[in-house]
Amino acid sequence: MRRMGTIVLVLALTACGTAAPPGATTAPPSKIAQRSPALSCGRDRVHLGAMPPGLTRAGAFTRIKALPRKLKVRGTTWRQGDQRLQAAVICGVRTAEQFATLVKRSTLGQQAGRPALSWHTKDGSIGYMWLARPGTAIYLSATPALAPHLPRIATATTLTP
C-alpha cells in the first residue's frame, strides 16, 4: 500500500509541472546578494543564494507555526523595514508522503523535480517549502513585498552534504 502511495504522489507531482511560490509574478530587476550564511541539518548544509540586497539579519528561530512541533527547525530571519524574509532547514522529514501532509491547506507542487508545498499564513506572509532530500526540507517565507524574490532564492539555493 505504501508503494502505491509513492507512485500516486510521483505521478501527481509530474502532472503539477514546476510550481513557483505563490505571488511569484515578475520581480523588478535588482542587484542580488551572492550568498548568505549556510543553514545545516546534520551533515547537510543549505546555502541560500540570490538574497535581495538591503536585508539585515534579525535573529534565529526554531519553530514554524504551520509545522508539527516534533520536527527540528533551524532558521534565520532577515528584515527590511517592516518587511520580513525567513529561511530555514527542517530536519527529520523522511518520505515524500510525510512531507506532502505536513502543512494543512497547502498546495502541492514541485521545486527542481522535488515535492514542494506553498501556503498563505494568517498574517499575509507566503510560506514555501520543498523536500531537498530525505531528511532535509528547505523553508522560505516572506511578507508580500518580498514574496516576488522567493522563486529566485529557491532556484539559487543549494544543498551540500
N, C-alpha and C positions, 0 to 999 in steps of 0.2 A: 504494500500500500504506500509505503514511503517513497519508493522509486516512482510510482505513478504520480505522486505529488510533485516530485522534482521535474519529471517530464512535462507536466502541465505548466509548471512555473517557467521553465525554459521556453516552451512554446509561446506562452503569454508574453514573456519579455521580448522574444523575437518579433512578435506581432506589434509590440508597442512602438518600435522604432527608437531612435535616440531621443530621450527626453531631456529637455533643459529644465532648470529650476523654474518655478512659476515666476512670472514677472520678468522673464528673460527676453525682453524686447531688444532693441538696439541701444547699447550704451554709448554715450558720446566718447569719441577717442580721447584718451588721456595718457599721460606717462604712466608706466607700470613699474611698480617696485619689483626688483628682481626676485628676491626670496625673503621669506620671513622665518622666524625660528621654527625648528622641527618639533613635532609632537611625537611621542613614542608610545607604543603598545608592545611591551616585551622587547623583542629584538627589532620589530618593525618600526621604522622611522618614517613619518609622513612629513614631507616638505611642501609647504604651501607656496604656490607661485602666483604671479600676476596680482598681487595685492595692490589695491588702489593707493595712490600717494596721499599724504596728508593724514593718515590714520596714526593714532597714538595708542600704544598698548595700555590697557586699563585693568589688567588683572587676569587671574586664572579662575576657572570654575571646574567643579567635579560632578555637576548634576544638570541634566536636561529634563525639564518637566514632562516632555512627551514620552520619555523612555522609562521602562521599568527600573526600579532602584537597584536591582541586583547587578546591573552592568557597570563596569568600571569606565569612567569618563575622565579624560584629561583634556582640558580646553583652555583657550586664551580668548580674551575679549579685546577688541580694538574699538576706539571711538573717534568720531569726527563731529565735534559739536554735540548735538543730542542724537546723532545717528550712531548705530551700533552694528558691528560685524563680529560674529563669533565663529571660531573654528575649533574642532575637537576631534579626537580619535576615541572610538568606543571599542573597548576590548571585550571579547567573550561571545560575539555573535558568530556561531559556528556554521550554520547552514543557511541556504537561501530561503528555506521555508520559515525558519525562525526570524530572519531579517524581514521578510515580507509582512509579518504580522506585528512588528514592533510598535508602530505608531498608528493609533486609531485615526480614522478619517484622513488617511494619506493616499496619495496617488502613486501607483507603481509604474516605474519606467526603467530606464537603464542609463548608465554613465559608462562610456567606453566599453560596452558589452557586459557590464556588471549590473546586478539589480540595484535600483535606486528608488528612494521614496521622496516625495515632496509634499508639503503641507503648509497651511497658514495657521499662525498662532493667534490667540485671543488679542494680543497687543498689536496685531497687524504685521508682525515680522513674518518672514518666509523661512521655513526650515527645509533643508535639503540634505540627504544622506545617501551614501552608497556603500555597498559591501566591496571593499578593495580586495580582500582575500578572506578565506575562512578565519575567523578570529579577530579581524580588524575591519571596522567600518569608519568612514570619514563623514563628519558632520559639518555643515556650514549653515549659518543663519544670518540674516541681515534685515534691517529695517527697510522700509520701502525705498528710500532714497539711495541706499547702497545695493539693493537687490539686483539691479542690472549688471553688477560686477560678478555675481555668483557663477554664471556659466564660464567666464574666463578664468576665474580662480579654480573652479573644479577641473577644467581641462588642463591647467598648468600644474596641478597638484601631483606629486609623485610619491611612490612608496618604495622604500629600500629596505631589504632585510638586514 
